[in-house]
């Protein structure tokens, strides 16, 4: 028997809290070990993992789930939008429009030679905001815990 709608809400929140915890631990390690060669890939992972909360996914009944954008405090909305853009254009997808590529074809010694020029897009620009990113994670996690308490209270009120 499928879980009642309220149960799926709580399960979704629990999954989101776990993902935020993973992001938090990863970013703490990145912050401590900025010079480590795996810090940049770890930061990229944290951005993608964080954004999974705000992209639609389906629960056990096939219903769409995502964290509402309204749960992001206004003072972090700009950072959230930058992280979303980075994730969508550079990390999880390859949006060539941001690269503004051009191709030059010349001939050298009778052979075709091509040169491709791309605009450099820094997918690590938000790395300088790692402390703000950590604060954003905490703010979203606090909202998730608040919502979870409400859901559990509502569930408790419906139990015989």
C-alpha positions in Angstrom: 0.0 0.0 0.0 1.5 3.4 -1.0 2.4 5.9 1.8 -0.2 8.6 2.5 0.5 12.0 0.9 1.7 13.5 4.3 4.1 10.6 4.7 5.6 11.3 1.3 6.0 15.0 2.3 8.0 13.9 5.4 10.0 11.3 3.5 10.9 14.0 0.9 12.0 16.4 3.6 14.2 13.7 5.2 15.9 13.0 1.8 16.5 16.8 1.4 18.0 17.1 4.8 20.3 14.2 4.1 21.4 15.9 0.8 22.0 19.2 2.6 24.1 17.4 5.2 26.2 15.9 2.4 26.7 19.3 0.8 27.6 20.8 4.2 30.2 18.2 5.0 31.6 18.5 1.5 31.8 22.3 1.6 33.4 22.2 5.1 36.1 20.0 3.7 36.5 22.3 0.6 36.9 25.3 2.9 39.6 23.6 5.0 41.4 22.2 2.0 41.2 24.8 -0.7 44.6 23.9 -2.2 43.7 20.2 -2.5 43.3 19.1 -6.1 39.9 17.6 -5.3 38.5 20.7 -3.8 37.2 22.1 -7.0 35.4 18.9 -8.1 34.0 18.6 -4.6 32.6 22.1 -4.8 31.0 21.3 -8.2 29.5 18.2 -6.6 28.0 20.3 -3.8 26.4 22.8 -6.2 24.8 20.0 -8.2 23.7 18.1 -5.0 22.2 21.3 -3.5 20.2 22.1 -6.6 18.6 18.6 -6.7 16.4 19.9 -3.9 14.9 22.5 -6.2 14.6 20.4 -9.4 11.4 18.3 -9.7 11.7 14.6 -8.8 9.0 12.0 -8.3 8.0 10.4 -5.0 6.9 6.7 -4.6 3.5 7.6 -6.0 4.8 9.4 -9.0 3.9 12.9 -7.7 6.4 15.7 -8.3 8.5 16.9 -5.4 10.7 19.9 -5.0 11.6 22.4 -2.3 9.7 25.7 -3.0 11.9 28.7 -3.9 9.9 30.6 -1.3 11.8 28.6 1.4 15.0 30.4 0.5 15.5 33.5 2.6 15.5 36.7 0.6 19.1 37.5 1.5 20.3 34.3 -0.1 18.2 34.4 -3.2 20.9 36.0 -5.4 23.4 33.3 -4.4 20.8 30.6 -5.0 20.2 31.9 -8.5 23.9 32.0 -9.3 24.3 28.4 -8.1 21.3 27.4 -10.2 22.7 29.1 -13.3 26.1 27.4 -12.8 24.5 24.0 -12.3 22.2 24.3 -15.3 24.6 25.9 -17.8 27.9 24.5 -16.8 27.9 21.5 -14.4 24.9 19.3 -15.1 24.3 20.4 -18.7 26.6 21.7 -21.4 25.0 25.0 -22.5 27.2 26.0 -25.4 25.4 29.3 -25.7 27.4 30.7 -22.7 30.7 29.7 -24.3 30.1 31.9 -27.4 32.3 29.8 -29.5 33.9 30.7 -32.8 35.9 28.6 -35.3 38.7 29.8 -37.5 39.7 27.7 -40.5 43.1 28.3 -42.2 45.3 26.3 -44.4 48.9 25.5 -43.5 51.2 23.5 -45.8 48.1 22.5 -47.8 46.3 21.1 -44.8 43.2 22.6 -43.1 43.9 23.9 -39.6 41.1 24.9 -37.2 41.3 27.0 -34.1 38.3 27.1 -31.7 37.9 30.0 -29.4 35.6 29.9 -26.4 34.6 32.4 -23.8 36.0 31.4 -20.4 33.1 30.8 -18.0 34.2 30.3 -14.4 32.1 27.5 -13.0 34.0 28.0 -9.7 33.0 31.7 -9.3 30.8 30.9 -6.3 33.7 29.1 -4.6 34.8 32.5 -3.2 31.4 32.5 -1.5 31.8 29.2 0.3 30.9 30.7 3.7 27.8 32.2 2.3 26.9 28.9 0.6 27.3 27.2 4.0 25.0 29.8 5.6 22.5 29.2 2.8 22.5 25.5 3.4 21.9 26.1 7.1 19.0 28.5 6.4 17.3 26.0 4.0 17.9 23.2 6.5 16.3 25.2 9.3 13.3 25.8 7.0 13.1 22.0 6.3 13.2 21.2 10.0 10.4 23.7 10.6 8.3 22.3 7.8 9.0 18.7 9.1 7.8 19.6 12.6 4.5 21.0 11.1 4.1 17.8 9.0 4.7 15.5 11.9 2.3 17.5 14.1 -0.4 17.4 11.3 0.2 13.6 11.0 -0.1 13.2 14.8 -3.4 15.0 14.8 -4.9 12.6 12.3 -3.8 9.4 14.1 -6.5 7.7 16.2 
